[in-house]
Amino acid sequence: MDPRITNYIEHVRSICATRLSPNSTVKLVREAAADLVVEPPALDEEHLIAPLDGYGRNLLHRDPDSGFTVVAMIWPPGSGGEPHDHGTWGIAAVSEGMIRITSFDREDSGSVPGHARLTERSWIDAGPGAVACVLPPHDEYHQVRNLTDERAISIHTYGADIRYCNAYDVEQQTTEVQYPTWTRRPALVGLGSAPSE
């Protein structure tokens, strides 16, 4: 693994170990992620995997102490996910290509199971070196897509190992729980072991 990624992981470990507020943690991790993608970090071929249909989620590290994860997201041309949440803070740092990150506001109370009303708040086209974040409960609902004809790569850091999330259909005003799958999730990753399935 690129020593710059290893150093980044160590830096995030030290930030998370201080047990700061989520706001302060996100600010510091965002700064570290921006430093990481000033120049694209080198990823091994095994971390550049994407499925034939969709995008790749390749686990680089899961921290056994703080629980944060670092993931290489591989976005083939035209790929992307549905609007969703994570239930934890997240940082996306673009190292190659261009991704569109759209943010949404939730307009309903969340009291009706399966129903959600999201409205688009804003979007950015994020290129190499760009960093974006989500921080529940106010900046949580988002969508990531590659609308270009070139591959994009982003390094995502999450405050937890995301086992499930809520996906949203904006037009139908519905939501359902989804269980993200890994394109690559080795038995041992970085400085700690990956969680069991």
Summary of the structure (lengths in Angstrom):
residues: 197
radius of gyration: 16.0
end to end distance: 23.7
largest distance: 47.3
contacts: 605
relative contact order: 0.24
helix: 17%
strand: 38%
